[in-house]
Amino acid sequence: MLIRQPAVAGTFYPDDPRQLQIDVERMLDDAELTDIDTAHLKALVVPHAGYVYSGPIAASAYKLLEPHKERIKRVVLLGPSHRVALPGIAIPESKFFRTPLGDIAIDQPALQGLAKLPGVQFRDDAHAREHSLEVQLPFLQTVLSDFVLLPMVVGAADADTVSAVLATLWGGDETLIIISSDLSHYLPYAAAKTTDSDTSRRIERLDYSIVGEQACGCHPLNGLLKLARQKGLKVSTLDLRNSGDTAGSRDQVVGYGSYAVSQ
């Protein structure tokens, strides 16, 4: 498969390019710029639900990239597997990932190197219907000038495996790492706020023992947190809300947080 086609355009976000561009730009414009130093920004953690639910929270993180749009040339993107039971980490054989806004080239040299690492395998089937990576792409296409992508779907992989992969891809200022993860799922509004606040404190402490009930992307998230701890980085919470705050009922909500990882 040369091009990985969009799977959730028209459901999670608009499939019309013009409307999609308008929506993404509006969310970025509406996002409040957090007062943190982003001069040495290395990674973001962002949610991955439909834009009406989590788009504004994701925009709070992506807005930080606007001053760095020329320097970031490679995006390493990791998210959990929702549709395929997966041991380890899946990388695609596709050469491009497509959205209604155009095609993004995959970093082929880095991909071939990754395939040699423990726990990493080529699995296009893990990418074909996965939304956790796809919903990030229109934001990246809007805020960055020109970049290549290194997408990974993470299944049952421990923090050591993920951190080892990230360490090989760390690079310099040209490389940005993004972890796609929602927080708690289907709790009543008040319980979700308590749970997600606790999870955010754990993330800020670089606690890499997050479990699935706290964050559905716990496996890639723990790998990043472990490596960030080793490298002496810090995590700042940018936005913390849930679907009851954006577009849904408060009976059962999904939690969303966005975070910046920097020196």
C-alpha angles and dihedrals in degrees: 000000000000096000126032103220122218112268103186103034106128093029111047092025137359118290092205107093095215094049091044092053091048092050095048093046091048092052091049092048091049095048116103114236108237116228098241132120108258097173090110099032111158108165145013132205112208138170125249112206126117111304094247088062108033105008095097091051092049089048089059087066100037091053087069090065096063095090089048100047094116098045099049108084101157131043120198105201125190129178139159125269113250101171109029127057100234135183111206125339128331123212123187131246088207117111095210139025113216131209130168086267094060143273127316118206119232118231096248100182092052091045093056090050091050092055089068094058123097114266095017123115140164107254117159089174090065090056101040098084101014114127100183092081099030097060091058095058102076089052090051092046089053101046101036129064105213127348145149123230133228106190124188130181109208122209126165098346124141125228092260093056094047095043090051090054092047091048091059090051098040095109121159136286090316093067125076122186120210126189115197113210141141120208128226121356132222100346123141111269098257094045091049092052090053094046095045093047089054091048091050091054089051091050091049089051089052090241104170096192095088112146132210095260088060099042128003089213092054095132098057090034094055091050092054093045092051093051092044089054091050091050095046096244128151134225125221124193110231102177135358120186140123140223090272088064096049118029114331147076119280093225093085119006140178118226124231130191135172123203140180123218115202145145 
